Structure formats: C-alpha cells, structure tokens
Amino acid sequence: MKVITCIKQVPGITEVKIDAKTGMLVREGIPSIINPMDKNAIELALQLKEQFGAETIVISMGPPQAEEALREALAMGIDKAFLLSDRAFAGADTLATSYTLSMGIKKILKETKVDENYLVICGAQAIDGDTAQVGPELAEELGIPQITLVQKIEILDNKIIAESVFKTEEIMVLETKLPALITVLKELNVPRYPTISGIVEAYEQKSVQVLNAEDLNADKKKIGLDGSQTQVWKIFVPEQKGEHVLLSGTIEEMVQELCKKLKDDKVL
Ligand SMILES: Cc1cc2nc3c(=O)[nH]c(=O)nc-3n(C[C@H](O)[C@H](O)[C@H](O)COP(=O)(O)OP(=O)(O)OC[C@H]3O[C@@H](n4cnc5c(N)ncnc54)[C@H](O)[C@@H]3O)c2cc1C
C-alpha cells in the first residue's frame, strides 16, 4: 500500500497580520510550522507503515521554504517527499491548489506503477486559509471516494472503515474501498516527535524532490492565478463593534444591573 499525505506549511501564530496597503498576509519574521492537522495525517501514515509496511510519501505545494516542513515529516519517519514549487503556481485558490496536487499525485503513482492500492490523507483544514476545501476537491480531481472529518479509522484488506464527525455531534461510520482520500481531525491521534537520528537521516540520507509545472505536465489554464476561479477583492480585519461596560457597586447591585441589561438587549 502507498500512503500519500498532503501537508501545508502555515504561519505558526494564531493571529495573522495583514498589510493594509497590499491586502496580503505579512509572513516576514513569522515562524512557519506544519499545519497541525497535517501532523495527525503524518502520524496515521506512519502507523500504517508500521502496521502494513506501507510506503509513505508527503507532498506539498508551496514556495521553496516549504521544504522545511517536508524535512520535518521525513524526520518523523516518512519515506519520501515531493515539493511542487513553481512561480506559475503562485496565487492559486483552492481549486488550482487541488488540481496541482492531483497532478503531482498522479505523476508519483504513474512512476511507481501504483493504480489502486493507495490512500491519500489530508488534514481536515488549514489554520490559515481555513476553507477545508482542498481535501474534497482533490478527491474529485483524482476521481476517488472520500471520507471527511475522520476521527477514527480501521483498515482491513483494501477496505477502510472510518468514523466521520457529522454536524459536530453525530458520528457516521462509513466504509469504502481503496483507493480513497480521507481528511483527518486532531482527535485521530497524537503526532510523534522526530527523533535525533530521524532528523539526521532527514537531512543526510533522504531528499526532497522538487517538481515544477512542466514536470507535472500541468495545464497552464488550471494552475496559479490563471487557474483560480475565485479572486480575493480585499482582506481586512473587521472593526470591533462591541462596547465594554464596567459595572460598579456591590456584587448584588452589579448582578441586578447585568440582568437588567441582558433583558433590555433581549438576551434573557
Ligand atoms: C484567489 C486566491 C488567491 C490566493 N493567492 C494565494 C497566494 O498568492 N499565496 C498563498 O499562499 N495563498 C493564496 N491563496 C490561498 C490558497 O488558495 C490556499 O492557501 C490553499 O488553496 C489552501 O486552502 P486552505 O488554506 O483553505 O486549505 P484547506 O482546504 O483548509 O486545507 C485542507 C488540507 O488540504 C491540504 N492542503 C492545503 N493546501 C495544501 C498545499 N499547498 N500543499 C499540500 N497540501 C495542502 C492539507 O492537508 C490541509 O490540511 C489564495 C486564495 C485565493 C482564493
């Protein structure tokens, strides 16, 4: 079995800053990390390697510095890494990102003559873009079934049985055959840390293969800005509209005033 995990390098902060003039994210001086749910995806891939001897591959579309994220995955124990990087990929929306990733995955599968026995794993969503669209769109591009929001999984022969969290409370147990794509939640597992020997191996014995648009034989109309069906008009932090009210007096007086205000505002 081949397990291909898609990872995205994201800013390692919870509050992104936006350049008011350009409307772009300010990335300078901000450390980058592997998107947290993608680490759960890597952990699952490594468990499948230990359980079934699966070959594990990570793939990312991004600028050259995304190699750091791929090296970290190699240090955790992943076998091979591919970076899809080309100026032509810049400005991609989720559709163009999914198409580009699908072309990378198809190339890897073709070169290793694998056509059925594979699983693609994505995080459920990235903490920066936050759309949760790439996994489902990628499954469509590859023409394979998908199970999203997976919190538990079992693989028997070439069959997957997964618990998918539906409407935050209900759980659906779904079954599909390989090849398939799943998107995973942080509840799935606890990602391991790279070991010292893993880090040395990732830098001295393993490599990150870089593929550009030509290597992928990608349709120029489907990649980067030209391939994006959506356009960002403006990015801004909404003005805070809430007002702070300081209550004073004894606790009883403050509680009574608070209740009155909540009633006036029709909250109670
Ligand atoms: C018009 C437009 C222009 C944009 N221009 C830019 C730009 O110039 N530069 C820029 O950085 N962003 C740009 N973006 C944002 C970019 O489209 C998204 O970052 C990207 O498509 C992923 O979407 P997301 O972050 O919502 O991921 P989600 O769909 O939330 O991610 C889910 C999962 O998909 C996988 N995944 C997502 N992205 C990648 C990736 N790149 N490689 C591997 N796996 C991945 C991961 O497993 C991830 O956990 C643009 C978006 C739009 C709409």
The ligand as an SDF file (V2000), in Angstrom:
LIG
                    3D

 53 58  0  0  0  0  0  0  0  0999 V2000
   -7.8170   33.9920   -5.3650 C   0  0  0  0  0  0  0  0  0  0  0  0
   -6.9320   33.4130   -4.3270 C   0  0  0  0  0  0  0  0  0  0  0  0
   -5.5910   33.7100   -4.3930 C   0  0  0  0  0  0  0  0  0  0  0  0
   -4.7340   33.1730   -3.4570 C   0  0  0  0  0  0  0  0  0  0  0  0
   -3.4360   33.5010   -3.5370 N   0  0  0  0  0  0  0  0  0  0  0  0
   -2.5820   33.0000   -2.6650 C   0  0  0  0  0  0  0  0  0  0  0  0
   -1.2030   33.3250   -2.7330 C   0  0  0  0  0  0  0  0  0  0  0  0
   -0.7660   34.0950   -3.5780 O   0  0  0  0  0  0  0  0  0  0  0  0
   -0.3570   32.7690   -1.8310 N   0  0  0  0  0  0  0  0  0  0  0  0
   -0.8250   31.9070   -0.8700 C   0  0  0  0  0  0  0  0  0  0  0  0
   -0.0110   31.4150   -0.0660 O   0  0  0  0  0  0  0  0  0  0  0  0
   -2.1210   31.5770   -0.7750 N   0  0  0  0  0  0  0  0  0  0  0  0
   -3.0180   32.0940   -1.6470 C   0  0  0  0  0  0  0  0  0  0  0  0
   -4.3330   31.7810   -1.5460 N   0  0  0  0  0  0  0  0  0  0  0  0
   -4.7610   30.8380   -0.5370 C   0  0  0  0  0  0  0  0  0  0  0  0
   -4.6570   29.4160   -1.1150 C   0  0  0  0  0  0  0  0  0  0  0  0
   -5.6100   29.2120   -2.1020 O   0  0  0  0  0  0  0  0  0  0  0  0
   -4.8870   28.4310   -0.0260 C   0  0  0  0  0  0  0  0  0  0  0  0
   -3.8680   28.6260    0.9370 O   0  0  0  0  0  0  0  0  0  0  0  0
   -4.8010   26.9990   -0.4990 C   0  0  0  0  0  0  0  0  0  0  0  0
   -5.5970   26.7590   -1.6290 O   0  0  0  0  0  0  0  0  0  0  0  0
   -5.2280   26.0270    0.5690 C   0  0  0  0  0  0  0  0  0  0  0  0
   -6.5020   26.3690    1.0580 O   0  0  0  0  0  0  0  0  0  0  0  0
   -6.7650   26.3290    2.6000 P   0  0  0  0  0  0  0  0  0  0  0  0
   -5.6360   27.0020    3.2830 O   0  0  0  0  0  0  0  0  0  0  0  0
   -8.1320   26.8230    2.8550 O   0  0  0  0  0  0  0  0  0  0  0  0
   -6.6440   24.7680    2.9100 O   0  0  0  0  0  0  0  0  0  0  0  0
   -7.7240   23.7350    3.4430 P   0  0  0  0  0  0  0  0  0  0  0  0
   -8.6280   23.3330    2.3320 O   0  0  0  0  0  0  0  0  0  0  0  0
   -8.3440   24.2300    4.7150 O   0  0  0  0  0  0  0  0  0  0  0  0
   -6.6950   22.5620    3.7500 O   0  0  0  0  0  0  0  0  0  0  0  0
   -7.0960   21.2230    3.9940 C   0  0  0  0  0  0  0  0  0  0  0  0
   -5.9220   20.2940    3.8010 C   0  0  0  0  0  0  0  0  0  0  0  0
   -5.5360   20.2710    2.4190 O   0  0  0  0  0  0  0  0  0  0  0  0
   -4.1210   20.0610    2.3220 C   0  0  0  0  0  0  0  0  0  0  0  0
   -3.5120   21.2330    1.6910 N   0  0  0  0  0  0  0  0  0  0  0  0
   -3.9810   22.5030    1.6060 C   0  0  0  0  0  0  0  0  0  0  0  0
   -3.1060   23.2840    0.9300 N   0  0  0  0  0  0  0  0  0  0  0  0
   -2.0590   22.4930    0.6030 C   0  0  0  0  0  0  0  0  0  0  0  0
   -0.8240   22.7010   -0.0940 C   0  0  0  0  0  0  0  0  0  0  0  0
   -0.4930   23.8920   -0.5880 N   0  0  0  0  0  0  0  0  0  0  0  0
    0.0210   21.6470   -0.2440 N   0  0  0  0  0  0  0  0  0  0  0  0
   -0.2950   20.4220    0.2580 C   0  0  0  0  0  0  0  0  0  0  0  0
   -1.4360   20.1650    0.9170 N   0  0  0  0  0  0  0  0  0  0  0  0
   -2.3060   21.1740    1.0820 C   0  0  0  0  0  0  0  0  0  0  0  0
   -3.6140   19.8810    3.7520 C   0  0  0  0  0  0  0  0  0  0  0  0
   -3.6420   18.5180    4.0790 O   0  0  0  0  0  0  0  0  0  0  0  0
   -4.6610   20.6630    4.5620 C   0  0  0  0  0  0  0  0  0  0  0  0
   -4.7260   20.2640    5.9140 O   0  0  0  0  0  0  0  0  0  0  0  0
   -5.2200   32.3200   -2.4400 C   0  0  0  0  0  0  0  0  0  0  0  0
   -6.5680   32.0300   -2.3630 C   0  0  0  0  0  0  0  0  0  0  0  0
   -7.4330   32.5910   -3.2860 C   0  0  0  0  0  0  0  0  0  0  0  0
   -8.8920   32.2950   -3.1720 C   0  0  0  0  0  0  0  0  0  0  0  0
  1  2  1  0
  2  3  1  0
  2 52  2  0
  3  4  2  0
  4  5  1  0
  4 50  1  0
  5  6  2  0
  6  7  1  0
  6 13  1  0
  7  8  2  0
  7  9  1  0
  9 10  1  0
 10 11  2  0
 10 12  1  0
 12 13  2  0
 13 14  1  0
 14 15  1  0
 14 50  1  0
 15 16  1  0
 16 17  1  0
 16 18  1  0
 18 19  1  0
 18 20  1  0
 20 21  1  0
 20 22  1  0
 22 23  1  0
 23 24  1  0
 24 25  2  0
 24 26  1  0
 24 27  1  0
 27 28  1  0
 28 29  2  0
 28 30  1  0
 28 31  1  0
 31 32  1  0
 32 33  1  0
 33 34  1  0
 33 48  1  0
 34 35  1  0
 35 36  1  0
 35 46  1  0
 36 37  1  0
 36 45  1  0
 37 38  2  0
 38 39  1  0
 39 40  1  0
 39 45  2  0
 40 41  1  0
 40 42  2  0
 42 43  1  0
 43 44  2  0
 44 45  1  0
 46 47  1  0
 46 48  1  0
 48 49  1  0
 50 51  2  0
 51 52  1  0
 52 53  1  0
M  END
$$$$
